[in-house]
Amino acid sequence: MIQLALGFVTAHPAVTSAIIGPRTLDHLHSQIAAADTVLSADVLDAIDAIDAIVSPGVDLAPGEKSDTPPALLDPALRRR
């Protein structure tokens, strides 16, 4: 699951790094191993299609920032 999560986050063109938070040495090793995960466009599209979790482009914390990244406004910029 960590490979999927980190692969999804780092696939976004606006993301330059992912902040990890391992609690154990095993967590650290698995998160380091996940750093090289590259998800195919088909997998990323399938994740985007899972609206039951959070629809693409939804801002879960709108009050925590002063601007909106263009990738949240224009669906064409979300990953590609």
N, C-alpha and C positions, 0 to 999 in steps of 0.2 A: 504494500500500500504506500509506503514512503517513496518508492520509485515513481509511482503514478502521481503522487502529490507534487513532488519536486519537479518531475518532468513537465507537468501541466503548468506550474507556476513559471518555470524558467523558459517555457516556450513562448511566453508573451513578449513581444518586441520591446515593451517598455520596462521590463524587469531586467535589471543588471546583475542582481544577486538575490539569493534566497537566504533568509535568516533561519537557521536551524536552532533547535533547543534540546539537545540530547540530555537525558537525565542519567544515563548509564553509559559505560564504555561500549556495550553492545549497540545501543542506540547510535552512538557516534559512528561506529564502523558501518552500520547499515546506511546512515545518512551520507557518509562520504562515498560509499559505493554507489549511491543513487545519483550522485552529482553528474555522472556521465550518461544518464538516461535521456534518450531522445525519443519522444513519442511521435508516431506517424500522424499525418493529417487526418486519417480515418479515425484513429483513437481520439484525437482532440475534438473532432466533430461529434463523436459519440458522447464524449463528456459534456460538450456544450448542449447536446440535445436532452440532457437529464434535467429538465425544468423542475422536477420534484425537489431537487436539492436547493439550488438557487439559479434563477434564470440568468443567462449571460448578460452582463452589463448592469446588473443590480448593485447598487452601492449600499452595503450593510451598515455603514457608519458615515452618513452624509455630513454630520456636524463636526467631524474630526479633521476636516481639511478646508482649505480656503479656495481651491480651484477643482475643476473636474478635468481629468486627463482626456484628451481627444479620443483615446481608444474606448472610453466608456460612452461617449456620445455617438460615435460612428461605428456601427457593427462591423464594417469592412476593415477597420483598423484593429480589431480585437486580437488577432493572432497573425495576420498575414499582411 
